[in-house]
Amino acid sequence: MGKYILKRLLHLIPVLIGITFLSFAMMRLAGGDAVTYMYENAGANVPQEIIDKTKAEYGLDKPFLVQYASWFAGMITGDMGTSYVSQRDVFDTFLSKLPSTILLMVSSVALTVLAAVPLGILSAVRQNRWADYLIRFFSFMGNSMPNFFAALVLIYIFSIQMDWLPAVTNDHMGKSLVLPTLTLAVSMASKYTRQVRSAVLEELEKDYVTGARARGVRGKVIIWKSVMKSSMLTMITLLSLSIGSLLGGTTVVETIFMWDGVGKMAVDAITMRDYPVVQAYVAWMAVIYVLINLVTDVIYHYLDPRVRLGGESA
């Protein structure tokens, strides 16, 4: 187990280099730079000499590879630079925004699991009955909606028509958390409900279930003691595969609801050509993605010891 974890962490190095290099190149190829954009946005008629001097201070006058090597060396030592716009330390800014994003992700994942597992099991147990048809219909509709459209629908219903919930975040707890969480959970819960249903139906056809029924074991006991474990393994696999889309989804949702997290921070930084903030976001999202998948693999192995981790002997 220890060797496997160390191996996965070492794999993070080439992943970081590849992802950060591509994002670094894309930001430069996008045209313009943070200094020119900052002065133009301020509406000031600044002489070219001052613009060139400011670029030199930030190292933007150096060749691309030199800029990237300097930034990557700083990142390894914990120095991610200073924001061109706010003049704040990038790492401190990221840490201040991260709890809001984690809260949004955890709440949406929790709601997804609480909804998808029982609905998926109910749909499988009631196969080809009205409950199954109803659950499958709504899961199909929810899975078909992109996050931004689901957000607009929820805002229209709960904020505009009913005036129950705020459309824009005014705090990170209570009512302000409800709509962003629902927006992320709608698509995930719809997708996972269908997957859990398929997993449960497959499990119900296995010999041990038939044997348990022949021995007179009650259906509820079979479902919650045996089949439930199989559905949880399916959920863990799906969640690990969906971390990337969830991170992207939080960026969209945070921007729509003005949620003060790292996703909105990244969108604002891209708009303002704030390279250090964008690079920090890309790097840390890659680290978080790899670490979450590593934790998922370990949990999966713990729940089902038959699954061998990389590096373990069969």
GUVEXKE-654713 format. One line per field, with one value per residue: residue number from 1; x negated, y negated, z negated of N, C-alpha, C in turn. Coordinates in steps of 0.001 Angstrom, whole numbers. Each point is the difference from the previous one (the first is absolute). Layout:
i (NUM;...)
n_c1 (X;...)
n_c2 (Y;...)
n_c3 (Z;...)
ca_c1 (X;...)
ca_c2 (Y;...)
ca_c3 (Z;...)
c_c1 (X;...)
c_c2 (Y;...)
c_c3 (Z;...)
***
This chain:
i (1;2;3;4;5;6;7;8;9;10;11;12;13;14;15;16;17;18;19;20;21;22;23;24;25;26;27;28;29;30;31;32;33;34;35;36;37;38;39;40;41;42;43;44;45;46;47;48;49;50;51;52;53;54;55;56;57;58;59;60;61;62;63;64;65;66;67;68;69;70;71;72;73;74;75;76;77;78;79;80;81;82;83;84;85;86;87;88;89;90;91;92;93;94;95;96;97;98;99;100;101;102;103;104;105;106;107;108;109;110;111;112;113;114;115;116;117;118;119;120;121;122;123;124;125;126;127;128;129;130;131;132;133;134;135;136;137;138;139;140;141;142;143;144;145;146;147;148;149;150;151;152;153;154;155;156;157;158;159;160;161;162;163;164;165;166;167;168;169;170;171;172;173;174;175;176;177;178;179;180;181;182;183;184;185;186;187;188;189;190;191;192;193;194;195;196;197;198;199;200;201;202;203;204;205;206;207;208;209;210;211;212;213;214;215;216;217;218;219;220;221;222;223;224;225;226;227;228;229;230;231;232;233;234;235;236;237;238;239;240;241;242;243;244;245;246;247;248;249;250;251;252;253;254;255;256;257;258;259;260;261;262;263;264;265;266;267;268;269;270;271;272;273;274;275;276;277;278;279;280;281;282;283;284;285;286;287;288;289;290;291;292;293;294;295;296;297;298;299;300;301;302;303;304;305;306;307;308;309;310;311;312;313;314)
n_c1 (-823;-1027;-498;1235;202;-1227;283;1223;-592;-903;1081;224;-1311;-51;1020;-616;-1131;643;801;-949;-798;993;391;-1286;-140;1130;-369;-1221;500;677;-1185;-780;-104;-304;-1223;-39;578;-839;-962;313;182;-1126;-117;-1182;-448;-500;-1134;-492;-806;1091;685;-1054;-81;1339;-58;-1047;748;965;-1064;949;-1159;-29;-844;875;-986;-646;1086;207;-1288;17;1172;-377;-1187;669;794;-1075;-520;1229;-745;1288;-743;131;1250;113;1191;65;-1154;867;-537;-371;-973;-194;64;-746;-783;121;-128;-983;129;268;-1009;-789;515;-105;-1219;-347;631;-518;-1180;125;516;-1010;-840;469;-75;-1200;-564;800;-112;-1305;-60;754;-688;-1072;339;391;-861;106;-34;1083;-439;-252;1149;569;-701;192;1243;116;-552;775;1034;-289;-253;1101;180;-638;-1094;-409;550;-513;-1089;169;285;-979;-761;484;-88;-1176;-588;370;456;-731;-1124;-400;-780;-1147;57;-429;-1178;558;-85;-832;1006;849;895;-1090;-98;1305;157;-1182;359;1228;-591;-990;913;709;-1047;-774;1005;336;-1273;-254;1186;-244;-1192;504;1001;-880;-780;1090;480;-1238;-55;1233;-718;-845;-804;-840;538;-94;-1229;-239;573;-717;-943;779;-1173;406;805;523;-134;447;959;274;-65;491;1180;284;-773;620;1121;-497;-437;1194;576;-844;187;1307;-31;-847;816;808;-1144;-525;1118;-137;-1325;224;876;-861;-874;814;272;-1265;-239;937;-319;-1090;-241;-471;-175;-781;1177;712;-900;73;1329;10;-865;734;1087;-690;-198;546;-1128;-603;1139;21;-1310;203;1054;-637;-1085;712;720;-1163;-583;1053;19;-1331;1;1062;-569;-1122;644;595;-1189;-506;1018;-117;-1315;275;922;-896;-502;972;278;-935;-709;-371;-787;1259;-457;290)
n_c2 (1209;-9;1078;470;-443;434;1116;-45;-293;940;690;-643;260;1073;373;-444;571;1079;58;-304;821;879;-110;90;956;574;-343;375;1119;-243;-570;-1084;-836;427;-407;336;1157;55;-492;834;957;-540;61;421;-1175;1235;-691;353;-1010;-539;251;-347;-1056;-129;207;-807;-774;337;-317;-832;-615;1057;863;627;751;-1161;-598;1044;109;-1328;35;1037;-588;-1128;661;637;-1221;31;-573;-300;-899;-1178;-164;-49;484;987;389;975;685;652;578;-1159;-577;978;-24;-1298;388;849;-450;-1101;279;327;-1037;-679;501;-119;-1171;-280;483;-582;-1079;105;356;-967;-599;176;297;-657;-1046;236;247;-1070;-650;599;-225;-1200;806;-896;-717;-617;505;1139;-46;-370;856;915;-450;-206;1201;384;-659;421;1191;-414;-542;-922;-180;-731;960;1003;-755;-272;1295;379;-902;370;1272;169;-753;185;1239;797;-578;1278;16;-479;-827;-901;553;38;1305;741;-359;908;-966;-719;1025;-205;-1130;-467;476;-478;-1088;171;142;-883;-451;-146;-430;-718;-323;-254;-577;-342;-424;-545;-459;-295;-555;-544;-332;-363;-631;-445;47;-333;1060;-821;-883;799;338;-1300;-251;1015;-594;-830;-474;-937;-516;-640;1178;649;-905;-177;1330;354;-245;-523;995;770;-584;150;1212;142;-518;739;1012;-233;-139;1028;578;-530;214;341;675;526;74;467;862;132;-21;744;846;-20;37;927;659;-446;1307;-468;831;1066;553;-768;299;1243;-56;-634;942;911;-584;-70;1155;420;117;-618;-680;-181;-221;-761;-512;-62;-470;-789;-328;-6;-662;-806;-73;-45;-870;-609;152;-429;-926;-258;147;-702;-877;-3;-47;-957;-531;168;765;494;-1302;244;-630;-1039;930;401;1019;755)
n_c3 (0;-865;643;-14;-1244;-340;676;-534;-1151;319;351;-1153;-70;824;-786;-1078;410;413;-1075;-885;699;192;-1259;-347;901;-412;-1227;357;547;-1130;-60;73;-993;-1211;262;1287;-312;-1020;762;995;-905;-499;1316;-442;396;-99;-160;1168;-387;-540;1117;737;-812;46;1323;-17;-793;837;726;443;-170;-812;599;760;470;51;483;815;336;62;654;762;89;184;851;425;-103;556;937;-9;-563;586;-368;1318;-311;-913;555;-134;-1023;1089;-702;-639;1203;520;-1069;195;1276;-304;-1263;673;820;-1014;-652;1134;188;-1280;-49;1196;-374;-1199;587;853;-966;-796;1183;539;-1169;-843;823;122;-1314;-301;927;-542;-1269;428;534;1016;-1112;-480;-1170;632;663;-1145;-722;924;37;-1318;-125;1005;-501;-1226;545;623;-1203;705;-739;1040;770;-721;-20;1293;184;-816;593;1193;-410;-613;930;1260;246;-764;385;122;1072;-492;1046;-877;-161;-1218;-107;-761;-721;-414;255;-152;-827;-146;685;-411;-1203;91;471;-877;-958;695;659;-1090;-754;1069;245;-1285;18;1253;-412;-1104;729;946;-956;-542;1188;307;-1159;252;1123;-966;-29;-632;854;1056;-456;-225;1161;499;-735;650;439;-834;909;-1069;-630;1071;145;-1272;-63;1182;551;-1195;-433;871;-368;-1222;367;569;-1092;-711;849;26;-1323;-41;885;-920;-652;1181;358;-1214;140;1235;-516;-1002;995;756;-986;-370;1297;202;-1103;630;53;-1117;1042;111;298;-779;-931;502;45;-1162;-389;634;-480;-1139;638;-1147;729;-1008;-48;1315;-6;-1067;617;1160;-616;-795;1067;669;-997;-136;1327;46;-999;553;1198;-615;-686;1165;593;-1014;52;1333;-186;-881;833;977;-969;775;-92;910;-898;761;425;-257;-634;1067)
ca_c1 (823;-881;-713;961;286;-1191;-81;1011;-426;-1090;617;563;-987;180;1344;-79;-804;760;1191;-366;-665;1027;791;-906;-100;1293;205;-856;467;1312;-164;30;-643;675;-386;680;1433;259;-47;1092;1248;63;274;-1106;-899;-1312;-1088;-484;-1146;500;536;-1152;-641;858;-170;-1302;116;702;-696;743;-817;-923;526;1063;-519;-619;1112;608;-953;-62;1240;73;-969;609;1114;-558;-447;1140;217;780;-7;945;1028;-228;1150;239;-1294;-34;-683;910;296;921;1293;572;423;1165;1176;176;1061;1325;158;113;1338;952;-201;407;1458;624;-266;828;1381;46;12;1251;1109;-209;-24;1352;819;-471;442;1460;289;-333;926;1315;-263;1129;1217;124;-1092;-1196;146;-70;-1382;-806;340;-607;-1456;-362;129;-1059;-1294;-76;-156;-1301;82;446;1442;631;-87;992;1328;173;107;1318;1056;-107;-377;853;1425;393;-745;-399;-1447;-720;-637;-1406;-495;-301;-788;-392;770;1426;718;-872;-655;978;89;-1216;-81;1003;-417;-1012;505;1029;-602;-702;955;725;-896;-341;1212;81;-1105;297;1079;-589;-835;871;666;-1004;-280;1172;23;-1091;408;97;1294;982;-135;520;1462;439;-99;1024;-481;893;-521;-641;-1306;-885;-310;-797;-1194;-884;77;-379;-1453;-352;360;-952;-1216;283;3;-1376;-644;557;-434;-1412;-102;699;-625;-360;1193;514;-818;428;1363;-20;-427;1185;998;-504;105;1422;567;-953;-523;-1380;-894;-1154;480;268;-1305;-687;677;-384;-1421;-115;520;-943;-1334;-818;-653;-370;1188;470;-936;189;1261;-210;-899;617;1095;-620;-400;1210;586;-798;119;1334;36;-804;820;1080;-553;-248;1304;557;-735;419;1348;-42;-1410;-353;-594;-1416;-585;-1213;-1198;254;-34;1326)
ca_c2 (-1209;-1166;-164;-452;-1417;-750;35;-912;-1365;-322;-213;-1342;-953;-232;-533;-1434;-654;-23;-845;-1408;-503;-260;-1168;-1147;-331;-477;-1365;-899;-15;-640;-1387;-989;368;-570;-1390;-830;63;-719;-1434;-337;94;-1156;-1171;-966;-126;223;113;1350;257;485;1343;906;123;854;1358;482;306;1281;1003;287;-332;1107;1044;834;1122;-555;-348;1212;652;-810;195;1370;96;-668;804;1124;-522;-580;-1395;-47;-1357;-1009;-344;-1262;-892;-334;-139;923;1266;896;1180;-426;-248;1305;628;-716;338;1452;566;-203;990;1320;73;198;1337;1013;-38;539;1444;611;8;960;1355;185;121;980;1392;542;-65;1054;1286;60;189;1382;918;-194;-1;14;-498;-1455;-674;138;-882;-1390;-286;7;-1195;-1180;131;-318;-1444;-655;285;-693;-1438;-504;-686;-1386;-3;397;-1161;-988;524;-70;-1423;-472;581;-232;-1377;-986;297;273;-900;746;106;-1075;352;-352;379;-1053;661;1342;997;-240;-55;-279;1245;957;21;549;1441;669;-76;1028;1334;447;798;1160;952;617;970;1093;790;989;953;840;903;1066;841;791;1012;1030;731;814;1194;898;1245;-102;-614;1067;920;-634;15;1394;287;-759;-1303;-1057;-841;-1202;395;232;-1292;-905;652;499;-795;-1378;-103;-62;-1317;-975;126;-673;-1442;-441;-28;-1107;-1274;-210;-337;-1262;-1101;-1045;-745;-707;-1197;-926;-432;-1007;-1264;-592;-310;-1109;-1233;-364;-394;-903;726;-456;1140;-17;3;-1400;-656;344;-692;-1414;-116;172;-1223;-1091;460;90;1288;791;576;1082;1117;620;737;1208;907;564;875;1266;692;455;1070;1216;449;555;1312;905;351;850;1333;636;335;1096;1212;349;559;1244;429;735;-961;-160;-1292;92;344;1111;1312;618)
ca_c3 (0;-93;1266;1001;-258;387;1462;533;-288;930;1309;11;512;1445;239;-286;1042;1247;-86;-200;1208;1007;-395;103;1422;494;-478;784;1380;63;445;-1070;-1252;-1170;-235;1002;-271;-1240;280;915;-739;-887;828;-129;1155;-610;985;259;-863;-1294;238;139;-1314;-826;517;-451;-1432;-129;789;1219;1166;234;894;-561;-770;-1210;-890;-543;-905;-1219;-749;-504;-1103;-1143;-488;-761;-1296;-707;401;1230;532;-471;981;704;-189;-1411;-664;-1130;227;713;-819;-1063;631;304;-1252;-537;810;83;-854;601;1063;-631;-583;1089;549;-984;-150;1217;32;-1039;489;1106;-552;-737;949;1065;-468;-232;1214;891;-536;162;1421;360;-684;629;1447;935;-633;158;-721;844;1163;-454;-380;1221;781;-593;69;1386;159;-772;607;1290;-201;-450;-1282;90;246;-1264;-894;434;-336;-1451;-363;427;-838;-1439;-321;662;-150;-1383;-893;-1188;-141;694;1273;-129;-1320;-977;-1055;433;-723;56;1269;1144;437;528;1461;612;-269;839;1396;235;-334;951;1065;-553;-572;1108;623;-906;-240;1076;-157;-1163;433;824;-861;-868;844;291;-1238;-357;848;-373;-668;-1461;-293;204;-1129;-1205;96;-193;-1440;-701;-464;462;1082;-529;-546;1153;621;-831;-542;1061;1225;-330;70;1418;521;-535;795;1267;-257;-222;1314;780;-579;315;1418;255;-724;953;407;-1175;-168;1038;-308;-1063;601;636;-1017;-808;793;130;-1295;-666;-1162;-129;-90;902;1376;373;-10;1246;1102;-101;343;1455;607;-253;401;-1219;221;-1187;-630;881;-113;-1313;56;810;-715;-1196;412;403;-1229;-687;811;-176;-1382;-205;656;-812;-1168;496;237;-1291;-579;802;-388;-1362;54;774;-5;1215;929;-271;320;806;-749;-886;645;89)
c_c1 (-858;-735;926;296;-1180;-134;987;-386;-1136;542;588;-948;128;1382;-1;-754;802;1168;-368;-680;1032;826;-829;-91;1301;277;-830;478;1349;-85;110;-768;656;-306;726;1501;350;25;1138;1346;186;279;-1086;-865;-1442;-1057;-509;-1170;440;560;-1135;-688;802;-104;-1314;46;662;-664;687;-776;-971;619;980;-538;-661;1079;584;-929;-88;1246;51;-967;558;1127;-500;-432;1110;283;716;142;1053;995;-301;1084;138;-1274;-100;-783;991;392;973;1399;715;531;1237;1278;337;1105;1401;263;146;1383;1040;-108;510;1517;698;-217;874;1454;162;110;1329;1194;-176;93;1411;885;-410;446;1506;384;-269;990;1392;-118;1283;1336;-16;-1125;-1291;64;-161;-1436;-889;274;-712;-1531;-500;43;-1129;-1366;-191;-279;-1427;171;548;1509;762;-8;1054;1419;265;125;1392;1102;-88;-356;975;1477;416;-672;-364;-1496;-696;-663;-1492;-426;-232;-679;-267;727;1470;545;-916;-673;943;-22;-1288;-142;979;-420;-1016;565;991;-589;-660;980;773;-839;-221;1211;133;-1087;238;1107;-567;-825;855;709;-962;-272;1151;97;-1049;504;180;1326;1107;-28;569;1528;546;-44;999;-463;884;-675;-731;-1391;-999;-449;-987;-1263;-990;-27;-432;-1500;-465;314;-945;-1324;164;-47;-1409;-747;468;-472;-1453;-182;589;-641;-334;1186;598;-791;356;1390;48;-431;1182;995;-454;121;1445;543;-915;-525;-1502;-961;-1125;433;275;-1293;-738;618;-372;-1451;-221;452;-1010;-1432;-956;-676;-342;1200;527;-899;137;1268;-185;-842;699;1211;-537;-409;1216;632;-740;170;1373;123;-815;787;1131;-482;-208;1311;623;-664;419;1378;44;-1457;-411;-665;-1442;-461;-1265;-1203;198;-58;1379;126)
c_c2 (-1260;-271;-539;-1491;-864;-73;-970;-1453;-429;-252;-1392;-1019;-206;-544;-1515;-744;-131;-966;-1469;-583;-350;-1240;-1276;-449;-579;-1425;-988;-114;-707;-1448;-975;465;-769;-1482;-938;-42;-834;-1513;-431;8;-1188;-1283;-1053;21;64;103;1433;350;560;1415;1010;227;930;1459;610;386;1355;1121;359;-348;1119;1014;916;1104;-466;-374;1247;674;-750;209;1396;205;-655;817;1158;-441;-677;-1443;-22;-1413;-890;-327;-1343;-1026;-448;-263;852;1248;1012;1194;-347;-244;1317;668;-677;349;1484;546;-152;1023;1406;179;282;1406;1076;46;597;1508;718;87;1004;1433;288;178;1187;1444;528;-24;1088;1372;162;257;1436;987;-70;-11;158;-288;-1523;-751;39;-947;-1467;-400;-68;-1235;-1234;79;-291;-1505;-733;193;-745;-1494;-362;-836;-1416;-76;395;-1162;-1042;441;-127;-1446;-530;493;-501;-1441;-1021;256;148;-921;680;-79;-1121;502;-275;267;-1229;548;1417;1100;-293;-27;-190;1255;912;69;475;1501;782;31;1083;1405;527;935;1263;1044;722;1094;1211;857;1098;1059;940;993;1167;962;908;1091;1141;868;933;1283;1033;1159;-181;-652;1035;998;-583;-21;1405;390;-793;-1327;-1096;-891;-1229;303;207;-1327;-795;632;386;-910;-1438;-204;-111;-1371;-1075;59;-685;-1500;-532;-91;-1192;-1347;-292;-403;-1374;-1197;-1151;-833;-765;-1278;-1050;-551;-1051;-1354;-723;-470;-1168;-1335;-469;-566;-954;609;-243;1166;-86;13;-1409;-797;250;-713;-1478;-201;154;-1267;-1149;338;80;1373;775;682;1175;1224;721;849;1320;1025;668;871;1356;814;579;1170;1324;554;620;1370;1032;468;942;1428;758;424;1188;1325;467;662;1333;454;801;-898;-242;-1401;203;317;1133;1309;617;1169)
c_c3 (0;1300;1081;-158;419;1517;632;-233;926;1407;115;628;1514;349;-204;1092;1289;-37;-130;1230;1075;-349;91;1457;540;-444;818;1444;162;468;-1156;-1218;-1132;-180;967;-272;-1234;235;917;-719;-937;772;-55;1254;-513;1087;119;-900;-1357;140;92;-1341;-907;443;-482;-1478;-230;800;1295;1269;363;967;-724;-907;-1290;-1010;-657;-1007;-1318;-851;-623;-1163;-1259;-603;-858;-1399;-784;340;1342;550;-620;1105;644;-320;-1458;-784;-1265;374;575;-860;-1124;561;288;-1263;-583;756;-57;-905;592;1092;-577;-618;1073;577;-948;-139;1219;114;-1032;452;1137;-515;-707;939;939;-490;-287;1240;995;-453;175;1451;435;-613;629;1525;816;-675;56;-707;818;1193;-388;-332;1244;857;-564;7;1406;231;-725;605;1315;-155;-386;-1264;112;236;-1262;-987;346;-349;-1491;-475;346;-943;-1437;-379;574;-275;-1470;-1020;-1331;-265;763;1281;-24;-1436;-870;-1250;473;-761;202;1409;1201;543;772;1522;679;-205;865;1462;325;-191;1032;1047;-552;-523;1101;660;-896;-347;1044;-140;-1182;349;803;-842;-884;798;330;-1228;-359;821;-414;-865;-1502;-417;153;-1153;-1278;6;-244;-1475;-827;-568;595;1042;-497;-545;1131;598;-840;-553;1096;1217;-239;115;1444;583;-510;747;1355;-173;-172;1326;824;-522;335;1456;305;-698;947;420;-1169;-244;1052;-263;-1088;543;635;-1050;-870;744;92;-1311;-782;-1300;-70;-232;1019;1467;505;34;1311;1198;2;428;1503;718;-103;423;-1196;-20;-1271;-673;840;-130;-1336;-15;751;-762;-1180;330;452;-1222;-713;748;-223;-1417;-278;641;-761;-1220;417;240;-1307;-653;728;-371;-1394;-4;741;118;1237;1025;-399;376;811;-856;-971;773;-23;-952)
***
